[in-house]
């Protein structure tokens, strides 16, 4: 049995942040990974999907040549080249992390699946190791809902879709969340027919209705068929097609099926009970404000702790742990909820939705400005979407923002900084920003604040 000062179980995005601080200490580190190094973000999530989003966006823009005053001729999509570019980008990221680990003298990479044998011991393959401090970073996996006959058809999760070397003729997507919306638009732009099945009455049920409705209109305009208030009841292969039966009646037929119905934590394979770990009813490892599990010296970071489902929250978890082990003061409860939907146009979201703010009893002021009234958006020919700001009338502080439009995924970071710094709206309104940009109009949006009834 080999002993290490640090053991990192899993190589998601928190691992790189941890290693960046732990390697320079010279202390011994074991990194355990049974799958491809880099976790879901690098291999199946952010890196490959946003590479595909970029290709789809370029293709879509080229098709709009007439609007911009040029003729690009017939746009021919070569999916094999798109696929090779995506693989090159994600493999570079994964290989880079693995090479860094292997080149560090005080780090040992164990390429096996790991599970606890005790509070401070882990079996990885035939080897058992112990650690003074252990960081669980095992992430999540796709969830397949109980659909009759699903196992009898060749359904895909997002990872298998990205590994698919042929362009689907007709892609059926079960799930209208972020994965379904992003990939639905991407494959429609590549040339696939796309049908999206969503069991709730709107896409992205965690968003305000006006945001979800605007995105749904954008997708429909691009030719995506959308079934809301519809739930898949059955799946079967028939005459070379996949046939999905709906609980509401009727069927949807296609050549390929993507199931994007949510994710579950990878806690069931690590024998958490042997380490005294507590799980919630969904299987997430319970942690406190410092990512501590309750077992001394064992932390859970990233998606597996249920405190965030994004790369940036995973990285922040690692920073919180490093602060705790050092002299910092960051905690999970200090961070604002922030994320983006990388549709086109993208959605950036921070803080509370309008629905959340009202439910929590805030005295809410709201202002909405359509992109069609922002000069820079009109100049770029990207006028779909809007900016919505929510302000607490009692404190003059921003409660939340939704930016659906060009640069929304970047602009939202400005509001995160404002909210974190506690800057009152009347002070933000005085800021002078670069013209002509979309973001320069954000302070002026505040001029339209009105009470929400």
N, C-alpha and C positions, 0 to 999 in steps of 0.2 A: 504494500500500500504506500503510495507516494503522497507526501503532504505538500501543500502549497499555501502561500499566504493569501492568495485570492483565487477563486474559481468563478468563471463566468459561464453559465449554462445557457447556450444559445447565442447567436451572432446577429441579432437585429440591430437597429440603428443605435440603441443605447450602448452597445458593446464598443463601438469605435470611440465614443465619448469617454467611456470608462478607461479604455486602454490609453487614450491620449494623456491622461493624468497618472495612471498607474505605472505605465512602462518607465517613465523617467525616474521613478523611485528606486528602481532596481530590484524591487521585491518580486518573488516568484509568482507567476500567474499561469493558470491552466484555463484554456478556452475549449469548451466542449460543444461540438456541432455535428449532428447526424445527417444534416441535409447540406445544401449548397451554402457556402459562407456568404453572409450578407443579409440573411433573413428575407422576409416577404417584400420589403420596400425595394431593395436592390434587384431581386430576382423576378418578382411577380407583381410588384406594386408600382410605386412612384416612378422608378427609373424606366422600366420598359413601357408602361402605359403612357407616360408623358412624352416619350419618344414617338409613340404611335400618334398621340394627339398632335404633335408638331407636324408629322407627315400629313395627317388628315387635314390640318388647318391650311397647309401649303397647297394641297390639292383643291380644297374648297375655294381658296383665294384665286387660284389660277382659273377656275371655272367662272369667276366673276369678272374676267377681263373686259367684257363689253361695258360693264358698269364703270370701270376705271379708265376706259378709253384705249384698250388695246385688244388684239385678237391673238389668243394663244393657240388657236386651232383645237382639234380634238384632244382632250386630256386622257392619256392612256395610263392607267394605274398598273404598276408592276408590283404586285404584292410580295413576290419573292425578294425583291430588292428592299422593300419596306421592312420585311421580316429580318433580313440580314443586317440592316442598319440597327434595328432594335436589339438584336442579339449582340452585336458588336459593342453597343453602349452598355448593356447590362453586364456582359461578361467582363468588360474592362473594370467596372466597379467592383464586382465580386472578386475577380482575380487580384485586384489592387489591395483589397482588404486582407485577403488570404496571404499574399506575398509580404505585406507589412507584418502580419502576425508571425509568419515563419522566419522573417529576418530579424526579429527582436530576440535577443539572447535570453531574456528572462521570461519569455512566453512559450508555453507548450500547447500546440493545437492538437486536440484529440478528436478525430473525425469519427465519432460514434454517437449513438443516442445515449443520453444520460438520464439516470433516475436515482432518487435518494434511497440510501440504505440506512440512513440515520440523520440526525439534525445537521451534521457537518460532514457527511460522507456521501459520495456519489459513485455509482457504478456506471462506467462507460465502456460498453463492450465487455471484454474480459478483464478490464482494469478497474480497480477501485481507488479513488483518490479522496483525500480529505482537505478541507480548507478552513482557514481562520475566518475569512469573510467570503460569503457566497452571494452572487448576484444572479437571480433567475430572470432570464430574458428570452423566454421561449415563445412569445407571441400568440397568435391565434391561427385558426384554420377555417376554411369555408364550411358553412352549415348547409346541409341538404334537408329541406322540409319533408315531412312525411307525405309523399305523393305516390299514389298507387302506380306501380309499374316503373317507377323512375330508374330502378337498378337494372331494368331490362333494356334501357336505351343508352346510347353512348353520350351521356350528358357531360358537360365540361364545367369546371370552375374557371375562374379568371386565369389561373396558372396554365391549365390545359388549353384554354383558348389562345393564349399567347404563344404556346408551343406549336399550335396548329400551323402547318406550312401551306395550307390551301385557304383561299378566301371563301368563306361561307356564302352559298347562294342566297339562303334565307336564314338569318339568325334569329331564333326565338330567345328572348331574355326573360327569365322569371326573377322579378325583383326590380323595383323602381327607385332604388337608392343611388348612392354616388357611383358605385361600380357599374350598375346597369345603365345609368344615364350617360356616363362618360364613354363607355365602350359601345353603347348603342349608337351614339353620334359618330364615333370614329369609324365603325364598320359600315355605317350608312354612307359616309363620305368616301369610303374605299370602293363602294359599289354594291354592297350587300343589301338585300331587302331586310328590314329589321322590324320585328314585332316585340313590344315590351308589355309584359303582364305585371300589374301592380295590384296587390290585394287591398290597399288602402284607397281612400277616395281622392288622393292626390299623389303625385310623385314626391319623393323626399318628404315623408310625413313629419319630420322634425322641423321643417321650415314653415314660415308663414305662408298662408294660402296665396297671397299675391306674388310671392317669389316663385313658388312651385308652379303656379299657373302660367307665369311668363316663360319659364323654362319649358314647360309642356308645349306651349304655342311655338316656341323656336324649333323644338324637335319635330312637331307635326309639320311645320312648314318645310322641313327638309325631307319629309316623306316617311317618317317613322310612324308606324301604326301603334297606338297606345290603348291598352285596356286597363282602366282604373276600376276599382271596386270589383276586381276579378281575381279569383284564386284558382290556381291549378289543382285539379282533382285527380288527374290520371295522366300517364305518359305511355306511349307505345310506338313501336316502329311498324309502319304499314306502307307497303308499296314503295319502299325506298325513302320514305319520309318519316320524320318524327311528328307524332300527332299528340297535342296537349288538349285534354278535355278540361273544360272550365266548370267550376261548381255552379256558376250562374247559367250554364247551358252553352252549347256550341263548342267548337273546336278551333284550334290554331295549328296550322301545318307549316313545317319548315324543314330545312336540311340539317341544321345544327341547333343545339340547345345549350345555352349558358344559364347556369343557376347562380344567381347573385342575391341570395336571400339572407345574407348576414354571415357572421363569423362567430366561432366559439373558441374559448381559451385553450391553449395547449398545456393544460394542467393535469389532464387525466393520464398521461403517460409517464409522469416523473415521480410517481408514488409520493404525493405530497404528505400523506399521513405519516410517512416515516420521518419526516422532518418537522412534524407538528404544525404544519401549515393549515390555516383555516380558509375554506372556500365559501363564496356566497352561493346562492341558489343557481346561478348561471355557470358556476365553475371558476370564476375569477378568484385569484389569490387576494385575500383581504390584506390591505396595508394601511398604515397610518399616514400622517401628513409628510413623513420623511421616507416613505416607501419601505418602512420596516414591517416585517411580517409577523412579529411577535416571537419568533425564534431568534435568539440572540445571534447577531452577526449575519443574518440571512435577510436579504432585500429582494423585492420583486419589482422589476422595472419594465416599462413598455406595455404593450397591449394586454399582456397576461394579468395585469393587476386591475384592469377594468376602469382605470382612472383617465383614460384617453385612448383614442384609436388612431393615432396619427404618428408619423415620424417625428414631428416637432415635439409632441408630448413625450415620446420615448426618450429623445435627447434631453429634454428638460428633466425627466425622471432621473437620468444619470447625473445630471448637474446637481439635482437636489441631494442625491446620495453622497456625491463627492463633497458638497458643502457640509453635509452632516458629519462626514468623517474628518473634515477640515475645520475651518472656522467661519463658514458661511451661514446664511440664515434663510435660504430659499425653502419654500414648502409647496406642496401640491395646491393647497387652497389659495395661494397667492396668484395663480395664473388665471387669465381670462380664457374662456372657450374661444378658440379661433381655428378656422379651417377654410379650405377653398374647394369648390367643385370646379374641376378643370374642363368644363364644357366650353363651347365657343358661342357667345361670350362667356367668360368665366364668372363664377360667383365667389365673392369673398365675404366671410361672415365672422363677426366678433361679438362677444358679449351675449346679451339676451335677445331673443326674438320678441316681436311685439306681443305675441301671445303669452310668453313667459313673463314679461315685465308687468302686464296687466294682472296675471294670475297671482303675482307676488305683491300686488297692491301698490305699485309705484304710481306716482302722479306723472303720467307719461305725456311728453310732447313729441310730436312726430313731424318729419318733413320728408317729402318724396320729390325727387327731380328726375324726370325721364332723360335718358341719354340723348333723345332727339332734340333736347333743348341745350345741349352742351356743345359748344362750337368745335372743340377738338374731335369729338365723336362724329360730328357731321362731316368734318374734313376728311376723316378716315373712312367714312362710309360705314361706320359701325354704330348704329343708333338704336339697336335693340337693348332693352333692359332699363334699369333705373338705379338710382342711389337712394337708400332710405336710412335716415338717421333717427335714433331714439334718444331722448334726453330726459333726465329726471328734473322736473320743474322745481323741485324743492332744493336741489343741490347744484343745479346747472352742470352736472356731469353727464357724460355720454353713457348710456346704458347698453347700447348695441348699435351695430351698423350692418347693413346688407348692401353690397355693391355688386350688382349684376350688370356687367358691361365691360368695355375694353379696359384692360388693366385692373379689373376688380380684384384679382388674386394678389396683385402687388399693392394696390391702394389700401387694402384692408389693414396692412401692416402699420400704416400711419395711425390708424385709429386705435390699434392695439397699444402703440406707444403712448398715445394721448391718454387712454384709459388707465394704463399702468402708472403713468406719472401724475394722475389726478388733476389734469389741466381742465379748468372750467371752460365751457363753450365760449363765453364772452372773450376769453383770452385766445382761444384757437381761432376765433373769427378775425383777429387782428393780424394773423400770420400772412405774409406775402409769399406766394408760391409761383413757380415758373409758368409763364405763358408761352405758347399755348399747350396746355395739358388737360387731361381729364381731372386729375387730382386738384388742380388749382381752383376748381369750382366747388370743392367739398366744403370749405368754410362758408361759401355763399348759400349752400343748401340750408344752413341754419337760419337764414332769413325767413324761411317758410315754415318755421315751427308752429304747430297748432296743437291744442289739447286733443287727446284721443278720448272719445266718448265711450 
